[in-house]
């Protein structure tokens, strides 16, 4: 491996992080963004709940168990939580959306 050769190519202007100051009026009162934030939060919360719910369920001997089944179960529970949050969930997304919109009004 040549130490003088860069591992990654340099960032192009479109890929470089923006150093401009954020525009506070641009995201003010964005109900769709607040809804997505609420839904994402609820999905994360539900994935944590599902992880604890399924922690007592052992691995299936038919499929061999092991590390791969543990990883697959984690991914499956994340998808379950996304579907549950998208289809109404437990009502946490609505509360988060209201609080996000309320916080945007205060600023």
Residue, then its C-alpha position, 0 to 999 in steps of 0.5 A: x500500500x502506497x502511503x502517499x496515495x489517498x484512500x478516498x478521492x477528494x470531495x466534490x463541491x456538491x458532496x462537501x458539507x455546507x458551512x453556510x449558517x442555517x436559515x431558521x425560517x426555512x424549517x419553521x412550521x414544517x408539519x411533514x418534517x415534524x410528522x416524520x420526526x415523530x414517526x421515526x422517534x416512535x419507530x425507534x422507541x418501539x424497536x427498543x420495546x420489541x428488543x426487550x420483549x423478544x429478549x426472552x425468546x431463545x434461538x430456534x434450533x431448527x435454523x441453527x441459532x448463532x450470531x446470524x440469527x441474533x442479527x437477523x432478529x434485530x433487523x426484523x424487529x426494526x422493520x416490525x417497529x417501522x411498520x407499527x409506527x407507520x400504521x398508527x403505533x401507540x400514539x407517540x408520533x402524534x405527541x412528538x409532532x405536537x411538541x416539535x411544532x410547539x417548539x418551532x413556534x416558540x423560537 
